[in-house]
Amino acid sequence: MSTAVLRTELRLFRREPGALFWILLFPSLLLVILGSVPSFRQPSDGLGGLRTVDVYVPVAVLLGMIVGGLQSMPQTLTGYRERGILRRMAVTPVRPSALLSAQMLVYGAASLASAVLVLAVGRLGFDVRLPEQPVGYALALLAAVLVALALGSVVSALSRTTKIAGAIGSAVFFPSMFCAGVWAPVRTMPDTLARIVGCTPFGAAAQALDQAAAGHWPGWSHLGVLAMWIVLLTGAASRWFRWE
Amino acid sequence: MCGGRPGGDAGAMSVIEVTDLRKTYDGRAVVDGVSFTVEEGEIFGILGPNGAGKTTTVECVEGLRAPDAGRVRVAGLDPVADHAKVARVLGAQLQQSELQPKLTVREALELYASFHPRPLDWAPLAERLGLTSKLTTRFARLSGGQKQRLFIALALIGDPRIVVLDELTTGLDPRARRDTWELIEDVRAGGVTVLLVTHFMEEAQRLCDRIAVIDRGRVAALDTPADLIRRSAGATVISFTPSVPLDDRDLGALPELASVEHKEGRVTLAGTDATVNAVITLLARHRVTAHQLRVVDATLDDAFLDLTKETAS
């Protein structure tokens, strides 16, 4: 790890208006749009007495992580490899792995900042209650960020070019968003589907976040699924990643 | 070539030692037994046709690639196993690499300076490379020549003992090229050892103390530029238009002759100084006048083409 590299990558991230918007602002904006629909602010029996806007908070939280970890980071990392930026770094005393870890920290931090913003907008704008089990929620958030970064690393490892990284990122983006519940929150899915979705990284994350928001400790089955994915994906990424 | 070298690490004066280096890609030997040593304070050139294995060789020196066989030592260290230590004494300019597109020149200089324990002051270095007016320009907006100059600056910023420059002046205009050559001579005057990969003969002839000509993964010749030229067949070219036609047998009997060519009454002979003397004697004996007599020494270009002609054919 090199703090100079981290500072540089953070500075460069701030120069990417697209990434800033889609990771940091778009999830909160989505929540504002949904919250502006009057019927979405009414308690619904189908949602166990919750309002649609309540249910979409974890979805918006995961959206920032999916965009950051799965779409932006692989594009940047693949570009760094494609352009020989990693190679150039490899002939300095700082190894190119410093760039990788800096990238993960930057995108991880941006996804977490986006999550905090979503929670704040939900609380202040639409009276969504803050997570009632904050420690459990933080744990679930951390696991979700790690799984998003691990998945993004696998995409970077498998993509020879930025174009391929973009294509794979988009291909994985929609199933991930589905599992996170962007079309139908996981709690409204039929049982069998919910169980299958619960085995996916973002499905498990969505359910862990839901539970912690409602005041329960996130189920060990969900955390276990997340931990398994993190280990598996990190292993795959470090096995397949090529420096050039 | 060096039978009795003691088993220890680098001799007092050798800063780079490459011994019987081999590297194979997909069953093809790209580097096939390359050996050379570079002495402290020397500018050592690696010259060769495209695909001869030059870049792979220096990548092994830089620690970017692990050799399949053979031994590489930089300042007595293994560039792969002791990567961090080698990277502190070796600055490199790579043939193909870029920087983050939105990184400015100044940020790049500061970043790379921060990697080294005792870096050079970047401001005078930027000045020397004509980058002062570009300090706030992002990498993606630099011209090819400016990018190249920035990479030369980054290779030097750590105040290295050794610099490896791969295609140093590619993309530079003639003035920037000459300025860069002067810079490299100054760097060497400061005691830095330079390993230079080039396919640009004028550059090699001007800068290098010694040159290894690499062809098809092997060292085809290793000598000073002057001796490479002297050793090559047809180092001297004599051409003239004889007042009367000369007998081919007389020409063919000339000493140390490399080639004879007739074209529109003009005779062109390649050989050595001995050939020149014999031609003059021959002309005098036959009372032939040589119109437009020209004697031209071969250049490194000719020597290079001669040394690598099997590859071209």
Chai-1 contact restraints between the chains, C-beta under 6 A:
chainA,res_idxA,chainB,res_idxB,connection_type,confidence,min_distance_angstrom,max_distance_angstrom,comment,restraint_id
A,A4,B,L111,contact,1.0,0.0,6.0,A-B,restraint_1
A,A4,B,S114,contact,1.0,0.0,6.0,A-B,restraint_2
A,T8,B,L111,contact,1.0,0.0,6.0,A-B,restraint_3
A,L12,B,Q100,contact,1.0,0.0,6.0,A-B,restraint_4
A,L12,B,K102,contact,1.0,0.0,6.0,A-B,restraint_5
A,R15,B,K102,contact,1.0,0.0,6.0,A-B,restraint_6
A,R83,B,E98,contact,1.0,0.0,6.0,A-B,restraint_7
A,G84,B,Q96,contact,1.0,0.0,6.0,A-B,restraint_8
A,G84,B,S97,contact,1.0,0.0,6.0,A-B,restraint_9
A,G84,B,E98,contact,1.0,0.0,6.0,A-B,restraint_10
A,I85,B,E98,contact,1.0,0.0,6.0,A-B,restraint_11
A,R87,B,S97,contact,1.0,0.0,6.0,A-B,restraint_12
A,R88,B,S97,contact,1.0,0.0,6.0,A-B,restraint_13
A,A90,B,L64,contact,1.0,0.0,6.0,A-B,restraint_14
A,V91,B,E62,contact,1.0,0.0,6.0,A-B,restraint_15
A,V91,B,A92,contact,1.0,0.0,6.0,A-B,restraint_16
A,T92,B,A87,contact,1.0,0.0,6.0,A-B,restraint_17
A,T92,B,F115,contact,1.0,0.0,6.0,A-B,restraint_18
A,P93,B,A84,contact,1.0,0.0,6.0,A-B,restraint_19
A,P93,B,A87,contact,1.0,0.0,6.0,A-B,restraint_20
A,P93,B,R88,contact,1.0,0.0,6.0,A-B,restraint_21
A,P93,B,F115,contact,1.0,0.0,6.0,A-B,restraint_22
A,V94,B,F115,contact,1.0,0.0,6.0,A-B,restraint_23
